[in-house]
């Protein structure tokens, strides 16, 4: 307790000395300070960031933020000036706005690295290290109040290995990550799709069936400034598409088969007869 008190006291003193942390500057829109260009995603092609990357071979966005167990606990102490932000829920101001591209020269800045680290911490959530079970998923910067095209996603082995073999096969679950990608762009490949259950951290307590492509081309830039260019399949492709949706203000309730929407506490409720079965399909069906 003495160490905790000392840490909190030092943090408060530091905050009075240097002011608020880099990501909390208000923008007047209910969103935290942006780390991106003033141009919108629609007016500035993602290829700009790719052309300005640091060179070398392209990566798949895998990024190791280091051991954040201790840091995460200390950050979330009551009254800590470095406390992580809470995930914005659907209806929050600014969450439906289009996110902006991050300028190439800002991808490797201190502010951008802090954003990347916070995305991974909040995506995983607080956990007991001794359990050895990491929570993955997907989280985009707008869900924390930063209107920039940055996303983190992961499907850790400690979680995937506990899933039934049949579920892993149907959902295309293969452990990976974490990955953090700036200026993420997702391009569907082929016509094959799958209908699977999804949830959203901005709509807690609910899930619904969503049809998505099972193979996508992913491009962007990683936190080290290296070009990201790879093909994602299965569950990873689904998470990348979820992140891309958030950048244009779209969420689970906009993409799902509406009649399948249900509370997590009612997983056994029968689906309407006109809902497609869970699993792979051939070609995209008409929106429902």
Phi and psi in degrees as GROMACS dihedral restraints (atoms count N, CA, C in turn):
[ dihedral_restraints ]
;  ai    aj    ak    al  type     phi  dphi    fc
    3     4     5     6     1   -63.1    20    10
    4     5     6     7     1   -41.1    20    10
    6     7     8     9     1   -65.0    20    10
    7     8     9    10     1   -40.5    20    10
    9    10    11    12     1   -62.9    20    10
   10    11    12    13     1   -46.4    20    10
   12    13    14    15     1   -60.6    20    10
   13    14    15    16     1   -40.2    20    10
   15    16    17    18     1   -63.9    20    10
   16    17    18    19     1   -41.9    20    10
   18    19    20    21     1   -63.7    20    10
   19    20    21    22     1   -47.1    20    10
   21    22    23    24     1   -61.4    20    10
   22    23    24    25     1   -42.8    20    10
   24    25    26    27     1   -62.0    20    10
   25    26    27    28     1   -42.8    20    10
   27    28    29    30     1   -66.1    20    10
   28    29    30    31     1   -38.7    20    10
   30    31    32    33     1   -65.8    20    10
   31    32    33    34     1   -41.9    20    10
   33    34    35    36     1   -63.5    20    10
   34    35    36    37     1   -40.8    20    10
   36    37    38    39     1   -63.5    20    10
   37    38    39    40     1   -41.7    20    10
   39    40    41    42     1   -64.2    20    10
   40    41    42    43     1   -41.3    20    10
   42    43    44    45     1   -64.2    20    10
   43    44    45    46     1   -33.7    20    10
   45    46    47    48     1   -71.8    20    10
   46    47    48    49     1   -25.7    20    10
   48    49    50    51     1   -82.6    20    10
   49    50    51    52     1   -45.9    20    10
   51    52    53    54     1  -105.6    20    10
   52    53    54    55     1    -3.3    20    10
   54    55    56    57     1    84.1    20    10
   55    56    57    58     1  -172.3    20    10
   57    58    59    60     1   -66.6    20    10
   58    59    60    61     1   157.8    20    10
   60    61    62    63     1   -68.7    20    10
   61    62    63    64     1   167.6    20    10
   63    64    65    66     1   -62.8    20    10
   64    65    66    67     1   -26.5    20    10
   66    67    68    69     1   -97.0    20    10
   67    68    69    70     1     8.8    20    10
   69    70    71    72     1  -108.2    20    10
   70    71    72    73     1    10.7    20    10
   72    73    74    75     1   -66.3    20    10
   73    74    75    76     1   124.0    20    10
   75    76    77    78     1   -71.2    20    10
   76    77    78    79     1   151.7    20    10
   78    79    80    81     1  -114.2    20    10
   79    80    81    82     1    -3.3    20    10
   81    82    83    84     1    85.8    20    10
   82    83    84    85     1     2.5    20    10
   84    85    86    87     1  -117.0    20    10
   85    86    87    88     1    11.6    20    10
   87    88    89    90     1    80.5    20    10
   88    89    90    91     1     7.7    20    10
   90    91    92    93     1  -116.1    20    10
   91    92    93    94     1   153.0    20    10
   93    94    95    96     1   -71.1    20    10
   94    95    96    97     1   168.2    20    10
   96    97    98    99     1   -55.6    20    10
   97    98    99   100     1   139.2    20    10
   99   100   101   102     1   -85.7    20    10
  100   101   102   103     1   150.8    20    10
  102   103   104   105     1  -109.8    20    10
  103   104   105   106     1    21.7    20    10
  105   106   107   108     1  -121.0    20    10
  106   107   108   109     1   179.3    20    10
  108   109   110   111     1   -68.6    20    10
  109   110   111   112     1   156.9    20    10
  111   112   113   114     1   -75.6    20    10
  112   113   114   115     1   -12.8    20    10
  114   115   116   117     1   -76.8    20    10
  115   116   117   118     1   149.2    20    10
  117   118   119   120     1   -79.7    20    10
  118   119   120   121     1   163.4    20    10
  120   121   122   123     1   -62.0    20    10
  121   122   123   124     1   -29.3    20    10
  123   124   125   126     1   -74.2    20    10
  124   125   126   127     1   -26.8    20    10
  126   127   128   129     1   -96.9    20    10
  127   128   129   130     1    -8.0    20    10
  129   130   131   132     1  -129.5    20    10
  130   131   132   133     1   113.4    20    10
  132   133   134   135     1   -66.7    20    10
  133   134   135   136     1   147.0    20    10
  135   136   137   138     1   -64.5    20    10
  136   137   138   139     1   -21.9    20    10
  138   139   140   141     1   -63.2    20    10
  139   140   141   142     1   -19.7    20    10
  141   142   143   144     1   -61.3    20    10
  142   143   144   145     1   -47.6    20    10
  144   145   146   147     1   -65.7    20    10
  145   146   147   148     1   -36.6    20    10
  147   148   149   150     1   -66.7    20    10
  148   149   150   151     1   -39.9    20    10
  150   151   152   153     1   -67.1    20    10
  151   152   153   154     1   -24.2    20    10
  153   154   155   156     1   -99.7    20    10
  154   155   156   157     1     9.5    20    10
  156   157   158   159     1   -68.0    20    10
  157   158   159   160     1   167.6    20    10
  159   160   161   162     1   -74.1    20    10
  160   161   162   163     1    -0.8    20    10
  162   163   164   165     1    92.2    20    10
  163   164   165   166     1   178.9    20    10
  165   166   167   168     1    88.0    20    10
  166   167   168   169     1  -177.4    20    10
  168   169   170   171     1   -71.7    20    10
  169   170   171   172     1   149.2    20    10
  171   172   173   174     1   -69.4    20    10
  172   173   174   175     1   151.1    20    10
  174   175   176   177     1  -115.5    20    10
  175   176   177   178     1   176.9    20    10
  177   178   179   180     1  -103.9    20    10
  178   179   180   181     1    15.8    20    10
  180   181   182   183     1    84.9    20    10
  181   182   183   184     1    -1.6    20    10
  183   184   185   186     1   -62.2    20    10
  184   185   186   187     1   131.1    20    10
  186   187   188   189     1  -144.4    20    10
  187   188   189   190     1   129.0    20    10
  189   190   191   192     1   -98.4    20    10
  190   191   192   193     1   108.1    20    10
  192   193   194   195     1   -78.3    20    10
  193   194   195   196     1     0.0    20    10
  195   196   197   198     1    86.0    20    10
  196   197   198   199     1  -179.9    20    10
  198   199   200   201     1   -77.3    20    10
  199   200   201   202     1   109.5    20    10
  201   202   203   204     1  -109.3    20    10
  202   203   204   205     1    12.7    20    10
  204   205   206   207     1   -59.2    20    10
  205   206   207   208     1   -55.9    20    10
  207   208   209   210     1   -66.0    20    10
  208   209   210   211     1   -43.1    20    10
  210   211   212   213     1   -61.0    20    10
  211   212   213   214     1   -42.3    20    10
  213   214   215   216     1   -64.2    20    10
  214   215   216   217     1   -40.7    20    10
  216   217   218   219     1   -64.8    20    10
  217   218   219   220     1   -45.8    20    10
  219   220   221   222     1   -66.7    20    10
  220   221   222   223     1   -36.4    20    10
  222   223   224   225     1   -64.1    20    10
  223   224   225   226     1   -30.7    20    10
  225   226   227   228     1  -100.1    20    10
  226   227   228   229     1    17.7    20    10
  228   229   230   231     1   -66.5    20    10
  229   230   231   232     1   146.2    20    10
  231   232   233   234     1   -53.8    20    10
  232   233   234   235     1   134.9    20    10
  234   235   236   237     1    71.4    20    10
  235   236   237   238     1     9.0    20    10
  237   238   239   240     1   -67.5    20    10
  238   239   240   241     1   130.8    20    10
  240   241   242   243     1   -70.7    20    10
  241   242   243   244     1   -12.6    20    10
  243   244   245   246     1  -105.9    20    10
  244   245   246   247     1    18.0    20    10
  246   247   248   249     1   -61.1    20    10
  247   248   249   250     1   136.2    20    10
  249   250   251   252     1   -64.7    20    10
  250   251   252   253     1   150.1    20    10
  252   253   254   255     1   -76.0    20    10
  253   254   255   256     1   157.5    20    10
  255   256   257   258     1   -87.1    20    10
  256   257   258   259     1   152.3    20    10
  258   259   260   261     1   -69.7    20    10
  259   260   261   262     1   131.4    20    10
  261   262   263   264     1   -72.6    20    10
  262   263   264   265     1   138.3    20    10
  264   265   266   267     1   -94.5    20    10
  265   266   267   268     1   156.3    20    10
  267   268   269   270     1   -54.4    20    10
  268   269   270   271     1   134.4    20    10
  270   271   272   273     1   105.0    20    10
  271   272   273   274     1   -14.2    20    10
  273   274   275   276     1   -67.6    20    10
  274   275   276   277     1   143.5    20    10
  276   277   278   279     1   -56.5    20    10
  277   278   279   280     1   134.0    20    10
  279   280   281   282     1    87.2    20    10
  280   281   282   283     1   -15.1    20    10
  282   283   284   285     1   -68.7    20    10
  283   284   285   286     1   -23.0    20    10
  285   286   287   288     1   -91.8    20    10
  286   287   288   289     1    -0.7    20    10
  288   289   290   291     1   -80.2    20    10
  289   290   291   292     1   157.7    20    10
  291   292   293   294     1   -73.9    20    10
  292   293   294   295     1   135.0    20    10
  294   295   296   297     1   -78.0    20    10
  295   296   297   298     1   157.8    20    10
  297   298   299   300     1  -103.7    20    10
  298   299   300   301     1   153.7    20    10
  300   301   302   303     1   -69.9    20    10
  301   302   303   304     1   149.2    20    10
  303   304   305   306     1   -91.9    20    10
  304   305   306   307     1   129.9    20    10
  306   307   308   309     1   -61.3    20    10
  307   308   309   310     1   141.9    20    10
  309   310   311   312     1   -52.8    20    10
  310   311   312   313     1   -39.1    20    10
  312   313   314   315     1   -77.9    20    10
  313   314   315   316     1    -3.0    20    10
  315   316   317   318     1  -105.9    20    10
  316   317   318   319     1    -7.8    20    10
  318   319   320   321     1   -60.3    20    10
  319   320   321   322     1   -38.9    20    10
  321   322   323   324     1   -98.5    20    10
  322   323   324   325     1    14.0    20    10
  324   325   326   327     1   -73.8    20    10
  325   326   327   328     1   164.9    20    10
  327   328   329   330     1   -59.9    20    10
  328   329   330   331     1   -41.8    20    10
  330   331   332   333     1   -62.4    20    10
  331   332   333   334     1   -41.8    20    10
  333   334   335   336     1   -66.8    20    10
  334   335   336   337     1   -39.8    20    10
  336   337   338   339     1   -64.9    20    10
  337   338   339   340     1   -40.0    20    10
  339   340   341   342     1   -61.9    20    10
  340   341   342   343     1   -40.0    20    10
  342   343   344   345     1   -63.0    20    10
  343   344   345   346     1   -44.2    20    10
  345   346   347   348     1   -62.1    20    10
  346   347   348   349     1   -45.1    20    10
  348   349   350   351     1   -64.1    20    10
  349   350   351   352     1   -41.8    20    10
  351   352   353   354     1   -65.8    20    10
  352   353   354   355     1   -39.6    20    10
  354   355   356   357     1   -58.2    20    10
  355   356   357   358     1   -44.3    20    10
  357   358   359   360     1   -66.4    20    10
  358   359   360   361     1   -44.0    20    10
  360   361   362   363     1   -61.2    20    10
  361   362   363   364     1   -48.3    20    10
  363   364   365   366     1   -70.4    20    10
  364   365   366   367     1   -37.7    20    10
  366   367   368   369     1   -58.3    20    10
  367   368   369   370     1   -43.9    20    10
  369   370   371   372     1   -74.1    20    10
  370   371   372   373     1   -33.0    20    10
  372   373   374   375     1    76.1    20    10
  373   374   375   376     1   164.8    20    10
  375   376   377   378     1   -68.8    20    10
  376   377   378   379     1   138.4    20    10
  378   379   380   381     1  -147.2    20    10
  379   380   381   382     1   161.1    20    10
  381   382   383   384     1   -87.1    20    10
  382   383   384   385     1   117.4    20    10
  384   385   386   387     1   -59.9    20    10
  385   386   387   388     1   -33.2    20    10
  387   388   389   390     1   -65.3    20    10
  388   389   390   391     1   -21.4    20    10
  390   391   392   393     1   -73.7    20    10
  391   392   393   394     1   -24.6    20    10
  393   394   395   396     1    68.0    20    10
  394   395   396   397     1    20.9    20    10
  396   397   398   399     1  -116.1    20    10
  397   398   399   400     1   115.9    20    10
  399   400   401   402     1   -96.3    20    10
  400   401   402   403     1   141.9    20    10
  402   403   404   405     1   -94.6    20    10
  403   404   405   406     1   128.8    20    10
  405   406   407   408     1  -107.4    20    10
  406   407   408   409     1  -141.5    20    10
  408   409   410   411     1   117.4    20    10
  409   410   411   412     1  -148.2    20    10
  411   412   413   414     1  -144.6    20    10
  412   413   414   415     1   142.9    20    10
  414   415   416   417     1  -149.0    20    10
  415   416   417   418     1   131.3    20    10
  417   418   419   420     1  -109.3    20    10
  418   419   420   421     1   151.2    20    10
  420   421   422   423     1   -53.6    20    10
  421   422   423   424     1   -38.9    20    10
  423   424   425   426     1   -58.8    20    10
  424   425   426   427     1   -25.9    20    10
  426   427   428   429     1   -72.2    20    10
  427   428   429   430     1   -12.0    20    10
  429   430   431   432     1  -106.7    20    10
  430   431   432   433     1     3.6    20    10
  432   433   434   435     1    96.9    20    10
  433   434   435   436     1     6.1    20    10
  435   436   437   438     1  -106.0    20    10
  436   437   438   439     1   110.8    20    10
  438   439   440   441     1   -79.3    20    10
  439   440   441   442     1    54.5    20    10
  441   442   443   444     1  -121.6    20    10
  442   443   444   445     1   154.5    20    10
  444   445   446   447     1   -84.5    20    10
  445   446   447   448     1    74.8    20    10
  447   448   449   450     1  -133.0    20    10
  448   449   450   451     1   136.9    20    10
  450   451   452   453     1  -143.8    20    10
  451   452   453   454     1   151.4    20    10
  453   454   455   456     1  -124.8    20    10
  454   455   456   457     1   137.4    20    10
  456   457   458   459     1  -149.3    20    10
  457   458   459   460     1   154.3    20    10
  459   460   461   462     1  -164.5    20    10
  460   461   462   463     1   149.2    20    10
  462   463   464   465     1  -136.8    20    10
  463   464   465   466     1    84.8    20    10
  465   466   467   468     1   -68.1    20    10
  466   467   468   469     1   147.3    20    10
  468   469   470   471     1   -60.0    20    10
  469   470   471   472     1   -35.9    20    10
  471   472   473   474     1   -61.1    20    10
  472   473   474   475     1   -24.5    20    10
  474   475   476   477     1   -94.8    20    10
  475   476   477   478     1   -46.3    20    10
  477   478   479   480     1   -60.0    20    10
  478   479   480   481     1   -39.6    20    10
  480   481   482   483     1   -64.6    20    10
  481   482   483   484     1   -19.3    20    10
  483   484   485   486     1   -87.2    20    10
  484   485   486   487     1   -10.4    20    10
  486   487   488   489     1   -76.2    20    10
  487   488   489   490     1   148.1    20    10
  489   490   491   492     1   -59.1    20    10
  490   491   492   493     1   146.2    20    10
  492   493   494   495     1   -56.7    20    10
  493   494   495   496     1   -39.0    20    10
  495   496   497   498     1   -63.4    20    10
  496   497   498   499     1   -41.6    20    10
  498   499   500   501     1   -66.2    20    10
  499   500   501   502     1   -41.1    20    10
  501   502   503   504     1   -59.9    20    10
  502   503   504   505     1   -38.3    20    10
  504   505   506   507     1   -70.3    20    10
  505   506   507   508     1   -47.5    20    10
  507   508   509   510     1   -63.7    20    10
  508   509   510   511     1   -41.3    20    10
  510   511   512   513     1   -87.6    20    10
  511   512   513   514     1    -8.6    20    10
  513   514   515   516     1    66.9    20    10
  514   515   516   517     1    44.4    20    10
  516   517   518   519     1   -85.9    20    10
  517   518   519   520     1   118.5    20    10
  519   520   521   522     1  -135.3    20    10
  520   521   522   523     1   123.7    20    10
  522   523   524   525     1   -56.9    20    10
  523   524   525   526     1   140.6    20    10
  525   526   527   528     1  -161.7    20    10
  526   527   528   529     1   167.1    20    10
  528   529   530   531     1    97.8    20    10
  529   530   531   532     1  -175.5    20    10
  531   532   533   534     1   -77.7    20    10
  532   533   534   535     1   154.5    20    10
  534   535   536   537     1  -122.1    20    10
  535   536   537   538     1   137.6    20    10
  537   538   539   540     1  -128.0    20    10
  538   539   540   541     1   124.2    20    10
  540   541   542   543     1  -131.0    20    10
  541   542   543   544     1   126.4    20    10
  543   544   545   546     1   -90.2    20    10
  544   545   546   547     1   144.9    20    10
  546   547   548   549     1    53.3    20    10
  547   548   549   550     1    43.0    20    10
  549   550   551   552     1   -59.0    20    10
  550   551   552   553     1   132.4    20    10
  552   553   554   555     1  -132.5    20    10
  553   554   555   556     1   134.0    20    10
  555   556   557   558     1  -122.9    20    10
  556   557   558   559     1   126.1    20    10
  558   559   560   561     1  -121.0    20    10
  559   560   561   562     1   117.8    20    10
  561   562   563   564     1   -59.0    20    10
  562   563   564   565     1   146.1    20    10
  564   565   566   567     1  -123.6    20    10
  565   566   567   568     1   120.7    20    10
  567   568   569   570     1    78.9    20    10
  568   569   570   571     1  -176.7    20    10
  570   571   572   573     1  -105.1    20    10
  571   572   573   574     1    -8.4    20    10
  573   574   575   576     1   -69.2    20    10
  574   575   576   577     1   132.7    20    10
  576   577   578   579     1  -131.7    20    10
  577   578   579   580     1   169.9    20    10
  579   580   581   582     1  -143.0    20    10
  580   581   582   583     1   145.2    20    10
  582   583   584   585     1  -103.6    20    10
  583   584   585   586     1   116.2    20    10
  585   586   587   588     1  -138.7    20    10
  586   587   588   589     1   161.1    20    10
  588   589   590   591     1   -73.2    20    10
  589   590   591   592     1   137.1    20    10
  591   592   593   594     1  -133.8    20    10
  592   593   594   595     1   158.1    20    10
  594   595   596   597     1  -136.0    20    10
  595   596   597   598     1   169.8    20    10
  597   598   599   600     1  -134.7    20    10
  598   599   600   601     1   136.6    20    10
  600   601   602   603     1   -67.4    20    10
  601   602   603   604     1   -16.4    20    10
  603   604   605   606     1   -92.2    20    10
  604   605   606   607     1    -4.6    20    10
  606   607   608   609     1  -132.3    20    10
  607   608   609   610     1    68.1    20    10
  609   610   611   612     1   -65.9    20    10
  610   611   612   613     1   146.6    20    10
  612   613   614   615     1    92.5    20    10
  613   614   615   616     1    -3.0    20    10
  615   616   617   618     1  -130.3    20    10
  616   617   618   619     1   157.5    20    10
  618   619   620   621     1  -145.0    20    10
  619   620   621   622     1   163.6    20    10
  621   622   623   624     1  -160.2    20    10
  622   623   624   625     1   161.1    20    10
  624   625   626   627     1   -79.7    20    10
  625   626   627   628     1   134.8    20    10
  627   628   629   630     1  -133.9    20    10
  628   629   630   631     1   133.9    20    10
  630   631   632   633     1   -94.2    20    10
  631   632   633   634     1   127.5    20    10
  633   634   635   636     1  -141.9    20    10
  634   635   636   637     1   162.5    20    10
  636   637   638   639     1   -68.5    20    10
  637   638   639   640     1   146.3    20    10
  639   640   641   642     1   -93.5    20    10
  640   641   642   643     1    -5.5    20    10
  642   643   644   645     1  -144.5    20    10
  643   644   645   646     1   127.4    20    10
  645   646   647   648     1  -138.8    20    10
  646   647   648   649     1   154.5    20    10
  648   649   650   651     1   -96.5    20    10
  649   650   651   652     1   121.6    20    10
  651   652   653   654     1  -110.1    20    10
  652   653   654   655     1   129.1    20    10
  654   655   656   657     1  -132.9    20    10
  655   656   657   658     1   162.9    20    10
  657   658   659   660     1   157.9    20    10
  658   659   660   661     1  -150.9    20    10
  660   661   662   663     1  -140.0    20    10
  661   662   663   664     1   138.5    20    10
  663   664   665   666     1   -87.7    20    10
  664   665   666   667     1   171.6    20    10
  666   667   668   669     1   -62.1    20    10
  667   668   669   670     1   -15.3    20    10
  669   670   671   672     1   -91.3    20    10
  670   671   672   673     1     1.0    20    10
  672   673   674   675     1    87.9    20    10
  673   674   675   676     1     7.3    20    10
  675   676   677   678     1   -86.3    20    10
  676   677   678   679     1   145.9    20    10
  678   679   680   681     1   -64.4    20    10
  679   680   681   682     1   138.0    20    10
  681   682   683   684     1  -107.8    20    10
  682   683   684   685     1   126.8    20    10
  684   685   686   687     1  -158.5    20    10
  685   686   687   688     1   103.3    20    10
  687   688   689   690     1  -158.7    20    10
  688   689   690   691     1   171.7    20    10
  690   691   692   693     1  -106.8    20    10
  691   692   693   694     1   125.7    20    10
  693   694   695   696     1  -107.4    20    10
  694   695   696   697     1   143.0    20    10
  696   697   698   699     1  -130.4    20    10
  697   698   699   700     1   166.8    20    10
  699   700   701   702     1    60.3    20    10
  700   701   702   703     1  -137.8    20    10
  702   703   704   705     1   -64.5    20    10
  703   704   705   706     1   -35.1    20    10
  705   706   707   708     1   -63.2    20    10
  706   707   708   709     1   -40.8    20    10
  708   709   710   711     1   -61.4    20    10
  709   710   711   712     1   -38.1    20    10
  711   712   713   714     1   -64.7    20    10
  712   713   714   715     1   -43.9    20    10
  714   715   716   717     1   -64.4    20    10
  715   716   717   718     1   -39.9    20    10
  717   718   719   720     1   -63.0    20    10
  718   719   720   721     1   -38.9    20    10
  720   721   722   723     1   -68.4    20    10
  721   722   723   724     1   -36.4    20    10
  723   724   725   726     1   -61.1    20    10
  724   725   726   727     1   -43.7    20    10
  726   727   728   729     1   -62.7    20    10
  727   728   729   730     1   -43.4    20    10
  729   730   731   732     1   -62.4    20    10
  730   731   732   733     1   -34.2    20    10
  732   733   734   735     1   -61.5    20    10
  733   734   735   736     1   -44.1    20    10
  735   736   737   738     1   -60.3    20    10
  736   737   738   739     1   -35.0    20    10
  738   739   740   741     1   -63.3    20    10
  739   740   741   742     1   -21.6    20    10
  741   742   743   744     1  -110.7    20    10
  742   743   744   745     1    16.7    20    10
  744   745   746   747     1    76.2    20    10
  745   746   747   748     1    24.3    20    10
  747   748   749   750     1  -110.0    20    10
  748   749   750   751     1   139.4    20    10
  750   751   752   753     1  -133.4    20    10
  751   752   753   754     1  -175.7    20    10
  753   754   755   756     1   -49.2    20    10
  754   755   756   757     1   -45.9    20    10
  756   757   758   759     1   -68.1    20    10
  757   758   759   760     1   -16.1    20    10
  759   760   761   762     1   -89.5    20    10
  760   761   762   763     1   -27.2    20    10
  762   763   764   765     1  -105.9    20    10
  763   764   765   766     1   -15.2    20    10
  765   766   767   768     1   -79.7    20    10
  766   767   768   769     1   165.8    20    10
  768   769   770   771     1   -78.2    20    10
  769   770   771   772     1   102.9    20    10
  771   772   773   774     1   -53.9    20    10
  772   773   774   775     1   -38.6    20    10
  774   775   776   777     1   -70.1    20    10
  775   776   777   778     1    -9.5    20    10
  777   778   779   780     1   -93.3    20    10
  778   779   780   781     1    -7.9    20    10
  780   781   782   783     1   -61.8    20    10
  781   782   783   784     1   128.8    20    10
  783   784   785   786     1  -154.7    20    10
  784   785   786   787     1   161.2    20    10
  786   787   788   789     1   -75.6    20    10
  787   788   789   790     1   148.6    20    10
  789   790   791   792     1   -63.0    20    10
  790   791   792   793     1   -21.6    20    10
  792   793   794   795     1   -83.0    20    10
  793   794   795   796     1    -0.4    20    10
  795   796   797   798     1  -126.3    20    10
  796   797   798   799     1    56.8    20    10
  798   799   800   801     1   -69.1    20    10
  799   800   801   802     1   -20.2    20    10
  801   802   803   804     1   -96.4    20    10
  802   803   804   805     1     1.2    20    10
  804   805   806   807     1   -59.5    20    10
  805   806   807   808     1   131.3    20    10
  807   808   809   810     1   -65.4    20    10
  808   809   810   811     1   144.7    20    10
  810   811   812   813     1   -81.3    20    10
  811   812   813   814     1   151.6    20    10
  813   814   815   816     1   -59.1    20    10
  814   815   816   817     1   150.4    20    10
  816   817   818   819     1   -63.0    20    10
  817   818   819   820     1   -25.1    20    10
  819   820   821   822     1   -88.0    20    10
  820   821   822   823     1     3.4    20    10
  822   823   824   825     1   -79.1    20    10
  823   824   825   826     1   138.8    20    10
  825   826   827   828     1   -68.7    20    10
  826   827   828   829     1   153.9    20    10
  828   829   830   831     1   -70.8    20    10
  829   830   831   832     1   152.4    20    10
  831   832   833   834     1   -67.8    20    10
  832   833   834   835     1   135.7    20    10
  834   835   836   837     1   130.8    20    10
  835   836   837   838     1  -171.9    20    10
  837   838   839   840     1   -73.8    20    10
  838   839   840   841     1   145.4    20    10
  840   841   842   843     1  -120.9    20    10
  841   842   843   844     1   176.6    20    10
  843   844   845   846     1   -88.6    20    10
  844   845   846   847     1   -68.3    20    10
  846   847   848   849     1  -118.3    20    10
  847   848   849   850     1   155.6    20    10
  849   850   851   852     1   -55.6    20    10
  850   851   852   853     1   138.1    20    10
  852   853   854   855     1   -94.5    20    10
  853   854   855   856     1   169.8    20    10
  855   856   857   858     1   -69.0    20    10
  856   857   858   859     1   146.0    20    10
  858   859   860   861     1   -57.9    20    10
  859   860   861   862     1   147.2    20    10
